[in-house]
Amino acid sequence: MSLFPPLCTLVMLACLGVAGAGEPSGPPVVRIATGLLRGQHDGSIDVFRGVPYAMPPVGALRFRPPRPAARWSGVRTAEQFGPACPQPTNASSVGNLGGDFGPMSEDCLTLNIWAPHHARRAPVMVWIHGGANRLASGAFSMWDGTAFARDGVVIVSFNYRLGGLGFFAHPALTAEAAPHEPLGNYALMDQIAVLQWVRRNIAAFGGDPSNVTLFGESSGANETLWLMAAQSARDLFQRAIVESAGGWIAPTTLAEREQDGVKLAHLAGLNGSAVTAAALRALPVSAFLDPAFNFDFEPFIDGRLVTETPTQAFARSRFVGRPLIIGFNSFEGSVWRPDFISQLDIPVRELAGLYPDNLSSESSKRLLWADQYDGAPSRWIAARMASKAPSYLYRFAYVPERQRALLPGAPHGGELPFVFDSWDRFSGAVASVYRLMSGGVFQVTAQDRAVTAFVHGCWVAFAKTGRPDCPGGPAWPEYSVGADQLMDFDERPTVERGVRKAQFDALERVLLPRVLDSSNR
């Protein structure tokens, strides 16, 4: 394969605290709404870590909408990532997605900025990390923002409340809330608070608050869709990128989430009249993190912040038209588990003939899982958005050269180091996992880097112009139902037509009406 040309490095030259375009002479200092911040230089970029965007959600502020961060006097040092939000840990007492993001604390609502030195009205990207709404943080090395800043983009990552601290409802909390106060979806509230912070403050870092691309992967992509459907977030970003969002979404009601909250309180020893809002806030953090809970920590309809699911909003054309990239990976079934097949809630017999061995093998069930939860919904959302704004569909199929003996395709999340061009930033358990998957030797090949430059370049171009004008490859066409084309990211990127059309058509015909019918509850 011939290598793609490397990305051009664009450093926006303007004033950020000092005049001129020479090498930085001291740590960058900026003034934001809450005070002065001192960051660090990293070559041609400025980095600010651990910046509070909201008050700590502790004590009386647990299970409350986030409140703006307090002002400080003097110059606040922003050189270290803030603590990760509380989450389950593995046997080594570190987070289950790698643990290279440092300590954990309920006081965790901080964000991080990577900006080109001397940036001026640069495009902005805001990253919502994945992790099933239970794990990870904005400090995870796989989504280090250095390469985006190197290429002219101001990028923001952040922490948001996880697990039962991020999604929790209970009758006692509902009863005490003000009439219009949003309920339960604290993680979504945190994400909206970040977007509001960006609107108020990102110009201080050289970013353009009117040119914001929101993007996420897995649960972060799912939340990107929820924010695309939320009225309170509709004007806070102009473009979106949705990576492996996870399916057509059936609605869950406040009453259902309250029932879960009652069960969780019972597990924690609170029953009957003992369950008050104050008692819930006094429970230890561990009461809301047990991975054995049979609860989904996901967005739900509270009737205030959230009035419908993304699936409902897209089906009813109640969404803002904005340029969109959306897609899936070729081995999304990497996250499938045998017990999931009983949870598919679809007439498997109607689909069996479209899959190898009539869905009798694990590999074919993994295909069905992937098509149902990522492939078919991604195509459908691309088609719905195409009626209002340019949308671009993709499949990511590239597997790093040294992992091809172990993987049949690109696994869930496999695109991330390519999107972020973060190979050289890997640390801790992330690097260990890649060494394990690469036969003990973690080495990025020339071909891996060529594909990285191409994919990363697509995302950079989209953030700058709303068009994924990828460097040195085929033109990525806008999605249309008639053409049914997507960009296939593999050893050589190609534009493909009708990818898994029979399977996607069948799932859309069989499953989508069931999801939408459930909205009539």
N, C-alpha and C positions, 0 to 999 in steps of 0.2 A: 504494500500500500504506500502511496506517496503521502508525505506529510503535509498537513495543512500549514499555510503560512502562520507564523506566530502572531498573537494579538499585538496591535500597536498600543503602546502605553501613552495614555493621554493624561497629562497633568494640567489641570485648569489653573491658569496664572492670574491671580488677583490678590486682593488684600484680605488677610485674616489676622487682624491684630497688629500687623506691621506692614510697611509699604515695601514694594519691590518683589522680585521673584528669585532671590538668591537662596542659598542653603539656610535652613533655620539656624538661628543663633542661640536659642534657648527653648525651654519647654513651652508648648503652646498654651496660651491662656485665653479663655473666652468668657464673655458675660452672657448668662442666660437669665430667665425670669426670676430664678431663685438665688442667684449669686454668681460669683466668679469660680471658674473651674480651671485647674491646671492638669493637662494631660501629658502625653509623651510623644516624642518623635520616633517614628520607625521608618527610616529612610525618607522617602518622599511623601509619607502620609503622617497624619496626626491621629492619635488614638486616645480616646477617653473611655475609661471603664468604671463600672460601678456607680453610675450617676442615678440618684433617686428620682423617680418620676411620680411617686405617690408616697403618702405617709405609710409607715409600717402597718400592715393589716393585723395588728396584735391587740390583745385586750379588748376594749370596747369597739375597736375597728375590725375585729374578726367578723366575717359574715356581714360586711358592709360594702357598699360601692367604694372604690378607691377615692381618696381625697388628695388633692394636689400636694406635692411635697412642700415642706416648710422651707422658708428662706434661711440662709445661713450668712454669717458675717465672715469677712476675710476671704481667703482663697481656699477652696476645697480641693484637695488632691484627688485626682481621678485616674489612678495608675493601676488599681487592682480590681478584678472582677468582684462584684458583690456576691454574697452567699447564694447558693442555689435554693430554690423553694423546697420545702420538705417533701420527701419522696421515699418510697421503699428502697432499702439498700440490700446488697448481696452479702455473701458470707464475709467479704472483706470490709464491710461497712462503708461501701461506696455505692454511688448510684448505678443502677443496672444498665445504663447505656455507656458506661465507660469510667465515670468517676473522676475525670480530670478537670472538673470544674470547681474543686475546692470544697469548703465547708457548706453546711446547710443551715438555714434559719428561717423562721416564719417572717422575719424582717428581710424580705428578699426582692422587693419591687424596685429593681434597678435596671438600667439599660446601658448599652455600650455603643460607641460611635467610632467608625473608621472613616476618615475624610482625607481627600487629597490636600496636601499642603497648599495654601493659597487658593483653595477652591472658591468659586463664585457662581452662585445659582446652578450648582451641579445637580444632576438628577439624584433622587433619594430612593433607596430601597429599604423597606422595613421587613425583617425576617421573623416569622412565627415558627419556632422550633416544634418538631414532632416529639413523640414519646408517649402516645396513647393518653395524653392528659394526665399522666402519672409520673413521668420521668424527664430527665435532662434539664438543660438550662441554656441561656444565651451565651455561656462561656465555653460550650463544647467545641473542641478544636477543629472538628470537621467543618463547622460553619464559621470559621475565622474569616473576618471581612477584609483582610489585607489585599487580596487580588482585586476585589471590586473597587476599593479605593485607589489602588494603583492604576486602574483603568478609567478613572474619572467619575466614580459614583460614590456618594456618601451613603454608607450603609449603617443600619441600626439593628442590633439584636437586643433581646431583653428577656427577663424572667416574668412569668405569670403564675398565679396560684394554681396548684396541681391537686389531683386526687379529690378527697372530700372537702378540702379547703378551697378548691377551685369551682366545684359544682356541688352544691348542697342546698337542700330546701327542707324546711320543717315547719309545721303549723305554728310553733312558737315564734319563729322568725318572721313568718308571714304576718302574724297578728301584730307584731310591734312595728312593722315597716310603715312608713308614710304612704298615703294613697297611691302615689305615682312612682314610688321608689322601686327600681328594678330588683328582682328577686333571684337568688340562687346561682345565676351564671357569672360568678365572680371572675373567672378566667377571661370571659369575653369582655367584661367591664374593664379589666386590666388592659386588655389589648386595645380597646377604644381609648383608654387613658393615654396609652403610648402614642397613638396616632394624634391625639389632641396635643400632647407634649411636642411632638414633631412639628405640628403646625405652628406652635408658639415659638419654638426654640431653634429649629434646625438651620435657619438662616445664619445663626451665629457661627456655625461650623462650615459655612459655605454652601449649604444645601438649598434647594428651591422647594419651598413648602407647597407650591402649586404643581409639582411634578414628582409625585410619590407613587412608587410601585410596591404594593403589598404582596408578599409571597410567603409560601409555607409548604411543608411536606408532611404527609400522613395526617396526624391530628391537627398539625399546623395548617395544612391545606384545607382540611375540613372546616377549621375555624375561619379561614379566609373566605370560604363560601358563605358561612353564616354572616360574616361581616358585609359581604356583598348584598345580602338580603336585609340587613338591619338599617332602618331609617336613620338611626342616630350616627351611623358610620358612613353614610352614602357620599358625603362631600369631603371625607378625610383622606381619600386616595383616588388616584386617577387611572391606575392600571393594576392588573393582578396576574400572578403566576400561581398555578395550582398543581402541585406535584403529588400524585397518588393520594387523592382526597379520601377515598374509602366509601364510595357508594351513594345510591339513592337513599335519602334519609327519611325514615318514618318519624312522625311527630311523637314526642313524649310530653305529657302535660305536667303542669305544676303539681296537680294532685298526685300523680304517679311518683314524682320526685319527692314529694312530702312523705309518701309511704316509705320510700327508701330511707329518708332521713329518720323516720320513726324507728325503723329496723336498726339503723346504725347506732342511734342513741341507746336503744335497748342493749345492743352488743357491748356498749360502753358502760352499762350499768345504770342508765337513766330511764325511769319508767314513771308513768302516771303523772301526778302533780309535781314530781321532782324535775320534770323536763321544762325548763324555762330557757329563754334566750340567754340569760346570764350563765346558767348551768352548762349550756352547750359551749359557750365561749370559754368556760373554765376547764373544759376537758383537755387532756394532753394532746399534743399534735399527733401522737401515734394512733389515737382513736380514729383518725380520718385517713389513714394510709394503708391499712392492712390489705395486702394484695389478695387475700382470700375472700374479700367481699364479693358477693355476686351482684355487684352494681356496675352500671355504666356511668363513668364520670364524663358526661358529654353534655353539650348544650341542649336546652329544652325550652318549650314555649311557656314563658311566665306571664304573657299577656301585657307586658310593660316594655321591657327592652326587646324581647323577642316575641313576635306575633305570628310567625310562620316559619317553616323550615326552608332551607335553600331550594329543596326539590319543589315545594309548593310555589315559591316565588318565581322560579324559572318556568314552571309549567303554566303559571298564570301571567307571565310576562310582567311581573312586578319587580323589576330589577333595573338598575342603572346600566345603560350601555357603556362599556368601557373596554378598551383593548385587553385581551385575555390570552394567555398561554395556559394550556391545560393538557395533562397527559398521564401516562402510566408506564410501568416497567414491564419487561418481557417475562419476568419471573416473580410477579407479585405474590404468587402462591408460596413464596418462601416463608410467609408468616402464617400459613394455614396450619391448623391443628385438626386431628381426626374428629374431635367432638364438634367442630364447626359445621360439618356437613348436616348434622341434625338441626342446626340453627338457620339454615339457609332460607327456610320458609318459602320455598318455591316448589312447584310441581316438577320434580326432577325427571319424571318419566317423559314429560313433554320436551325435554332438552337432551336426554341421554343420547339420542342418535346423532347429535352434533359433536359428540366428544368421543375420543378413543375408548374402545372396549365398553361402550355404554355406561361410562362412569363407574366401572367396577374397580378400578385401580386408584391408588393414592395420587398418582401423577395426573390422571384425568380430573380427579376431584380438585386438585390444586388449580388446574386450568379453569374450571368452572368458578371456583372461588375468585380467581384473579379477574375473570371477565365480569362477574357480577359486581364485585366491590370496587373495581377501578376502571377497567377498559370500557365497558358499555356506558356507565354513567359519564365518563370523561367525554366520550363522543357525543352523547346527548346534550351535555352542557355546552360544548363547543358549538353545536348546531343551534341551540337556543340563543346563545350570545350573538351568533352570526347574524341574527335578524336585526340587531341594533348596533353592533360594533364589530371591528375585525377580531376574529378569534383564530387561534393557531393550535392545532392538535399535534401531539407527538407520542411516539413510543420510544423509550430508552432501552436498547437491547445490548449495549456494549458491556463486555465483561473484561476486566483487566487481564492482560496476557497470562500472568502467573496464577490466576484463579480459575482458568477455564476447565481444568481437570476436575474441579470440585463443584462448579455451578453450571446448571443447564441454561441459565439466562441471567439477566440483570435482576438482582433481588430487590425487594422493597427497600428503598433508601439508597440503592446502589449508585444513583446519579449524583448524590450530594457532593462528593469530593471533586467531581467534574464540574458541577455548577459553580462551586466556590473556588475551584483551582487551589485546593487547600492541602494537597499532598505533603508539601514541605512544612506544614504547620502541625501535622499530626503529633499527638503526645499521649502519654499514659496508656490506658487500656485500648484506645482507638488503634494506636500503632500495633499493639499486641494482637488484636483481633485480625488485622490485615496480615501480620506475619503468619499467624496460624492458618489463615485462608490462602496464603501464598506458599505453602510448603515450608514454612519456617524462615523464609527470606523475603522481607518486605522490600520490593524494588519496583519502582515505577519505570516502565519502559518508554522508549521513544514513541511508540504507537499510543500508549496510554496518554502521554502528554499531548500528542497531536489531537486526540479526541477531546481532551480536556480544553485545549485552546479553542476548539470549535464550539463546544457546548457553552462554555463560559462566555465566549464572544456573542453567542445568540442572546443570552440573558442580558449582557451589558447593552447591546444594541437596543433591545426592547425597552430597557429602563430609560434610555436616552431619547428614543424617538417613537415608541409604541409599535415599532416594527422589528421583528427578529431577523435583521439582516446579518446572517451568520458569515463569519470571515472565511472566504476561500472555498465555500461549498455551494450546493444547489440552493436556489431561492426557495424559501419556505412559503407555500401558498396559504392564503386565508382559507379557513375551513368553509366548505359549503356542503349541503346535504347531497346535491347532485354529483359533485366530484368526489366526495368522501376521501380526501387526501390527508395524509399526515407526514410529518418528518420522522423518519426512522433513524435514530442515532445508533449507529453500529460502527464496525471497523471503517466502513465508508458510508457516510450519511447519504440517504436517498429519500426521495419523496415517493411514498407508496400509496396505492389506491385500494380501497375496500378491505383494509386489514381486519380480519376476523368478522367480516360483515354478517355472515349467516348467524354466528353465535350472538353478536351484539343485537342484531335485529330481533332474534328470538327472545332474548332477555328483556329488551325494551317492550316487546309485545306482551310478555307473560308477567314480568315482575313490576314494571313501572305502574300499571294501573292499580296493583295491590297496595303499593306504597301510598299512592295518592288517595285511594279509597279509605285508607286508614285515617286520613285527615278528617273524616266526617264524624269521628268519635265525639 
